[in-house]
Amino acid sequence: MELFDSELQADLFPSEEPQDNSQAPLAERMRPQEFSDFVGQADVLAEDQPLRIAIEHDRVPSLILWGPPGTGKTTLANLIAKKTQATFVPFSAVLSGVPELRGLLKTAQQRRKVSGQRTLLFVDEIHRFNKAQQDAFLPYVERGDITLIGATTQNPSFEVIAPLLSRSMVVVLNSLNDEALGHILDRALSDTKRGLGSSYVTLTSEAKHLLMGYGNGDARSMLTGLEFVVSQFAKNEKSTTIDKPQVEQALKQKALRYDRDGEEHYNLISAFIKSMRDSDPDGALYWLARMLEGGEDPKFIARRMMIFASEDIGMADSQALVIASAVFHAVEVIGLPEVQINLAHGVTYLATAPKGNASYAGILAARKDAKEKGNLPVPLHLRNAVTSLMKGLDYGKDYRYAHEDPQGAKSQSHLPEELEGRKYYRPPGSPPADK
């Protein structure tokens, strides 16, 4: 098992001076070796921040590193490995399974018993383990056999079991901003040992910004794009300048980061709905575009539009539900790319329509009473007397037929006696409900 540990560590965390790293991808070659090169996460890793201090003093608690791809989760684990005196054991939930993990955990337990040596276990993509499998960590974390460092691109609230979360510090690593990406880009272009400095390549300002946009907050994606661009256009000369059209030609099209099963899915639809609710068609169209570019199912978007038409517009403009239903039908019979026109039509209509949630609020209030008050009896005058026995029990007695007595129909009660006078539907301008 110790042999397995060392082999796996060698694979995932190469030594500071590997025999030959020249053929590794640029993003791997440029991985920061010191905190001074680790940019974009100053809010958690600046010198005066508690986590940085804990790392420098080798007092790292169990951590869950959460952030999008290319924000430095593995790099941070690598830096922790350099600072700690504990045995650092990396493990990939993609490359290995639960049996290997259990072996590592038992080795860590034995190591602590025999020598008192601590074990820092880094689990990359910890969300790949289901919640039952994650239970395997608990006894070892609780006893102090391991300090767990888990990395995930998924929201830990949904993907990591509560007992592990309660025993860990969640560290949020954000998508890198343009300043951080620009710094990483410049360093890759100027570094003659690990980067592209010996290629004597420069980028125009527009080309740099295009590459940073291609990265979309992901340093690894940006550096991969940069390496490909340089391989296409670098000349055997002392200097080569690459411009925006050349970058566009090399990269062709950017695939936006979008996880249809993860948090980004919920973030984008939330932004989409809130933009329409706030009557902002520009914001709504942008988030619609983001979802379409990311590969979201148009039917999912159209279904949410139908819900929105009744939940947030309702009686303020009943035509909204008709429009939303027509958009859903268009999605079913047309499909992409043309149906984006129908979706845009529906989105701008819903966003600019008057808003009102009286119908939605009404059903919520009525269901609250139905749940809390129990099975209140239907008033006798509202019951149908379908048998002579029922008629003898006054079913339907004193009911006033609306077509014969419109005024009477308005004045008779249609609620159980205990709820007499209750108002569920309150259109704009109605007096406030009694507390």
C-alpha positions in Angstrom: 0.0 0.0 0.0 2.9 2.4 0.7 4.1 1.6 -2.8 0.7 2.5 -4.2 0.7 5.8 -2.2 4.1 6.8 -3.5 3.3 5.9 -7.1 0.1 7.8 -7.1 1.7 10.8 -5.5 4.4 10.8 -8.1 1.8 10.8 -10.9 -0.4 13.6 -9.6 2.3 15.8 -7.8 5.6 15.7 -9.7 8.6 16.8 -7.9 9.9 20.4 -8.2 12.5 19.3 -10.7 11.1 16.6 -12.9 13.4 14.8 -15.3 11.7 16.2 -18.3 8.7 18.5 -18.2 9.2 20.1 -21.5 6.5 18.0 -23.2 3.8 18.7 -20.6 1.0 21.1 -21.6 1.7 24.8 -21.0 -1.0 24.9 -18.3 0.8 22.2 -16.4 4.2 23.7 -16.9 3.0 27.1 -15.6 1.4 25.7 -12.5 2.5 28.1 -9.6 5.2 26.7 -7.4 5.0 29.4 -4.8 2.2 31.5 -3.2 3.8 34.5 -4.9 2.7 33.1 -8.3 -0.8 32.1 -7.1 -3.0 35.0 -8.3 -6.7 35.7 -8.2 -7.7 34.4 -4.8 -6.3 37.0 -2.5 -9.5 37.1 -0.4 -8.7 33.7 1.0 -4.9 33.3 0.4 -3.3 36.7 1.0 -0.5 36.7 3.6 -2.8 38.0 6.3 -5.7 35.6 5.7 -6.3 32.8 8.3 -6.0 30.0 5.7 -2.7 31.2 4.4 -1.4 31.5 8.0 -2.6 28.0 8.8 -0.8 26.6 5.7 2.4 28.4 6.5 2.4 27.1 10.1 1.4 23.6 9.0 -1.9 23.7 10.9 -4.3 23.0 8.0 -7.8 21.8 9.0 -9.9 19.5 6.9 -10.8 21.5 3.8 -13.3 21.4 1.0 -12.0 23.4 -2.0 -14.9 24.5 -4.1 -14.6 26.4 -7.4 -15.0 26.2 -11.1 -12.3 24.5 -13.3 -9.0 26.2 -13.6 -9.2 28.3 -10.4 -6.4 26.7 -8.5 -7.8 23.8 -6.4 -5.1 21.3 -7.4 -2.4 24.0 -7.3 -3.4 25.0 -3.8 -3.3 21.3 -2.7 0.2 21.1 -4.3 1.3 24.2 -2.3 0.0 22.7 0.9 1.9 19.5 0.1 5.1 21.6 0.0 4.4 23.3 3.3 3.3 20.3 5.5 5.4 17.9 7.5 2.6 15.4 7.3 2.5 12.6 4.9 0.7 14.0 1.9 -1.3 11.5 -0.1 -3.2 12.5 -3.3 -6.1 10.5 -4.6 -8.3 11.0 -7.6 -11.9 10.0 -7.4 -11.8 9.7 -11.3 -8.8 7.4 -11.6 -9.4 5.2 -8.5 -12.3 3.7 -6.6 -13.5 3.0 -3.1 -11.4 -0.2 -2.5 -8.2 1.7 -3.1 -9.4 4.6 -0.9 -10.2 2.2 2.0 -6.6 0.9 1.7 -5.2 4.4 1.9 -7.4 5.2 4.9 -6.2 2.0 6.8 -2.6 2.8 6.0 -3.1 6.3 7.4 -4.6 4.8 10.6 -1.7 2.5 10.9 0.8 5.2 10.3 -0.6 7.3 13.1 -0.7 4.4 15.5 2.9 3.3 14.8 4.7 6.6 14.3 2.2 9.4 15.2 2.7 10.8 11.7 -0.2 12.8 10.4 -1.7 12.2 6.9 -3.1 14.8 4.6 -5.3 13.1 2.1 -6.2 15.1 -1.0 -9.2 13.8 -2.8 -9.7 15.4 -6.2 -13.3 15.5 -7.5 -14.6 14.3 -4.2 -18.2 14.8 -5.5 -17.6 11.7 -7.7 -18.1 9.6 -4.6 -21.8 9.2 -3.8 -23.0 10.1 -0.3 -22.9 6.5 1.0 -19.3 6.2 -0.2 -18.3 9.5 1.5 -19.2 7.9 4.8 -16.0 6.0 4.5 -14.0 9.2 5.4 -15.9 10.0 8.6 -14.3 7.7 11.2 -10.8 8.5 10.0 -11.5 12.3 10.1 -13.1 12.1 13.5 -10.2 10.1 15.0 -7.7 12.4 13.5 -6.1 9.7 11.3 -6.4 12.0 8.3 -6.8 15.6 7.5 -9.1 15.6 4.5 -8.7 18.1 1.6 -11.4 17.5 -0.9 -11.7 19.4 -4.2 -14.9 19.8 -6.1 -16.5 21.9 -8.9 -19.9 21.2 -7.5 -21.8 22.9 -4.7 -20.7 21.1 -1.5 -24.2 21.8 0.0 -25.6 19.3 -2.5 -22.6 17.0 -3.2 -20.8 16.5 0.1 -22.5 14.8 3.1 -23.4 17.1 6.0 -21.2 15.2 8.6 -18.1 15.9 6.4 -19.1 19.5 5.9 -19.5 20.1 9.6 -15.9 18.8 10.2 -14.4 20.8 7.3 -13.7 24.4 6.3 -15.2 25.2 2.9 -12.9 27.4 0.8 -14.5 29.1 -2.1 -12.2 29.7 -5.1 -13.8 32.1 -7.6 -13.5 32.3 -11.3 -10.4 34.4 -12.2 -11.0 38.0 -13.2 -9.4 39.7 -16.1 -6.6 41.1 -14.0 -5.6 37.7 -12.7 -5.9 36.1 -16.2 -3.9 38.9 -17.7 -1.1 38.4 -15.1 -1.0 34.6 -15.9 -1.0 35.3 -19.6 1.9 37.7 -19.4 3.9 35.4 -17.2 3.4 32.5 -19.7 4.5 34.7 -22.6 7.6 35.9 -20.8 8.8 32.8 -18.9 11.7 31.4 -20.9 12.1 28.3 -18.7 8.6 27.0 -18.3 6.5 29.2 -20.6 6.7 30.6 -24.1 9.3 33.2 -23.6 11.7 31.6 -26.0 9.1 31.9 -28.8 9.4 35.7 -28.7 5.6 36.1 -29.2 3.6 39.2 -28.3 -0.1 39.7 -28.4 -2.0 42.8 -29.4 -4.3 44.2 -26.7 -7.4 42.9 -28.5 -5.9 39.4 -28.9 -5.1 39.3 -25.1 -8.6 40.3 -24.2 -10.0 37.7 -26.6 -7.9 34.9 -25.0 -9.0 36.1 -21.5 -12.6 35.8 -22.7 -11.9 32.4 -24.0 -10.6 31.4 -20.6 -13.9 32.5 -19.1 -12.4 32.6 -15.6 -10.4 29.4 -16.2 -6.6 29.8 -16.3 -6.1 26.3 -17.6 -8.5 26.8 -20.5 -6.9 30.1 -21.4 -3.3 28.7 -21.4 -4.4 25.8 -23.5 -5.9 28.2 -26.0 -2.7 30.4 -25.9 -0.5 27.4 -26.5 -2.5 26.3 -29.6 -2.6 29.9 -31.0 1.2 30.2 -30.6 1.8 26.8 -32.2 -0.2 28.0 -35.3 1.3 31.4 -35.8 4.7 31.7 -34.1 7.5 32.2 -36.7 11.1 31.2 -36.7 12.0 34.9 -36.1 13.1 37.0 -33.2 9.6 38.4 -32.8 6.1 37.5 -33.7 3.0 39.6 -33.1 -0.3 37.8 -33.0 -3.5 39.8 -33.5 -7.2 39.3 -32.7 -8.2 37.9 -36.2 -5.5 35.2 -35.8 -6.7 34.2 -32.4 -10.3 34.1 -33.7 -9.1 31.9 -36.6 -7.3 29.5 -34.3 -9.9 29.1 -31.6 -13.0 29.3 -33.9 -15.7 29.1 -31.2 -15.8 29.4 -27.5 -17.8 26.7 -25.5 -19.2 28.4 -22.4 -18.9 26.6 -19.1 -22.3 25.3 -18.2 -23.2 22.2 -16.2 -26.8 21.2 -16.9 -26.9 19.0 -13.8 -25.0 21.3 -11.4 -25.2 24.6 -9.7 -24.6 26.7 -12.8 -27.8 25.3 -14.2 -29.7 26.7 -11.2 -27.8 30.0 -11.1 -28.5 30.8 -14.7 -32.2 30.0 -14.7 -32.6 32.0 -11.4 -31.0 35.0 -13.1 -33.2 34.5 -16.1 -36.4 34.4 -14.0 -35.4 37.4 -11.8 -34.6 39.5 -14.9 -38.0 38.9 -16.3 -39.7 39.5 -12.9 -37.9 42.9 -12.7 -39.1 43.8 -16.2 -35.5 43.8 -17.6 -35.7 42.4 -21.2 -31.9 43.0 -21.7 -30.9 40.9 -18.7 -33.5 38.2 -19.6 -32.2 37.9 -23.2 -28.6 37.7 -22.0 -29.3 34.8 -19.6 -31.4 33.2 -22.3 -28.4 33.4 -24.6 -26.1 32.0 -21.9 -28.3 29.0 -21.4 -28.7 28.3 -25.2 -24.9 28.7 -25.8 -24.3 26.3 -22.9 -26.5 23.6 -24.4 -29.6 23.9 -22.1 -32.7 22.1 -23.3 -35.0 24.7 -24.8 -38.0 22.8 -23.5 -36.8 23.4 -19.9 -36.5 27.1 -20.6 -40.0 27.2 -22.2 -41.6 25.3 -19.3 -40.2 27.8 -16.9 -41.6 30.6 -19.0 -45.0 29.1 -18.8 -44.8 28.9 -15.0 -43.5 32.5 -14.9 -46.5 33.7 -17.0 -48.9 32.6 -14.3 -46.7 33.0 -11.2 -45.4 36.6 -11.9 -47.9 38.0 -14.4 -51.2 36.2 -14.0 -54.2 38.4 -14.2 -52.1 41.5 -14.9 -52.0 40.2 -18.5 -53.6 36.9 -19.1 -52.3 36.9 -22.7 -48.9 36.1 -21.2 -49.8 32.5 -20.6 -51.1 32.2 -24.1 -47.8 33.6 -25.5 -45.7 31.3 -23.2 -47.7 28.2 -24.3 -47.3 29.2 -27.9 -43.5 29.4 -27.4 -43.4 25.9 -25.8 -45.3 24.6 -28.8 -42.8 26.3 -31.1 -40.0 24.6 -29.3 -41.6 21.2 -29.8 -42.3 21.6 -33.5 -39.3 23.8 -34.7 -36.2 23.2 -32.5 -32.9 25.0 -32.6 -31.5 27.1 -34.0 -34.6 28.8 -35.4 -36.6 28.5 -32.2 -34.3 30.9 -30.5 -36.4 33.6 -32.3 -39.6 32.3 -30.7 -37.9 32.1 -27.3 -36.7 35.7 -27.6 -40.2 36.8 -28.7 -41.7 35.2 -25.6 -39.0 36.4 -23.2 -39.3 40.1 -24.3 -43.1 39.8 -24.0 -43.0 38.4 -20.5 -40.3 40.8 -19.4 -42.1 43.9 -20.5 -45.6 42.7 -19.5 -47.3 44.2 -16.4 -46.6 42.1 -13.3 -48.9 40.6 -10.7 -48.8 37.6 -8.5 -52.3 37.8 -7.0 -53.3 34.4 -8.5 -50.2 32.7 -7.2 -50.4 34.3 -3.8 -54.1 33.3 -3.6 -53.5 29.6 -4.1 -50.7 29.6 -1.6 -52.9 31.2 1.0 -55.8 28.9 0.2 -53.6 25.8 0.5 -52.2 27.1 3.8 -55.8 27.2 5.2 -56.6 23.8 3.6 -53.6 22.3 5.4 -54.0 24.0 8.7 -57.8 23.8 9.1 -58.2 20.2 8.0 -61.3 18.8 6.3 -63.8 21.6 6.9 -67.3 20.5 5.7 -68.8 21.8 2.5 -71.7 24.1 3.4 -75.0 22.4 2.8 -76.3 24.9 0.2 -73.2 24.1 -2.0 -73.8 20.3 -1.9 -75.6 18.4 -4.7 -78.7 16.5 -3.5 -78.4 13.5 -5.8 -80.6 11.2 -3.7 -83.8 11.7 -1.8 -81.9 11.0 1.5 -79.5 13.8 0.7 -82.3 16.1 -0.1 -83.9 15.2 3.2 -80.7 16.2 4.9 -81.0 19.7 3.3 -78.3 19.2 0.7 -78.6 22.1 -1.7 -81.2 23.9 0.3 -81.3 27.7 -0.2 -78.8 27.5 -3.1 -79.3 30.5 -5.4 -78.8 29.6 -9.1 -76.5 32.3 -10.6 -78.3 32.4 -14.0 -81.6 33.0 -12.4 -80.5 35.1 -9.5 -77.1 36.8 -10.3 -77.3 39.2 -7.3 -78.1 36.4 -4.9 -75.3 34.2 -6.2 -72.8 37.0 -5.4 -74.1 37.4 -1.9 -74.2 33.7 -0.9 -71.1 32.3 0.8 -68.8 29.8 -1.0 -66.5 29.0 1.9 -66.8 26.8 5.0 -68.3 28.7 7.9 -64.9 28.8 9.8 -63.4 30.7 6.8 -66.3 33.0 6.2 -65.0 36.3 4.8 -61.5 35.1 3.9 -60.0 36.8 0.8 -57.4 34.8 -1.1 -57.4 36.7 -4.4 -56.3 40.2 -3.8 -55.7 42.1 -7.1 -53.6 45.3 -7.0 -55.3 48.0 -5.0 -57.1 45.6 -2.7 -57.1 46.5 1.0 -54.4 44.6 3.0 -55.4 41.3 4.5 -56.3 41.1 8.2 -53.5 39.8 10.3 
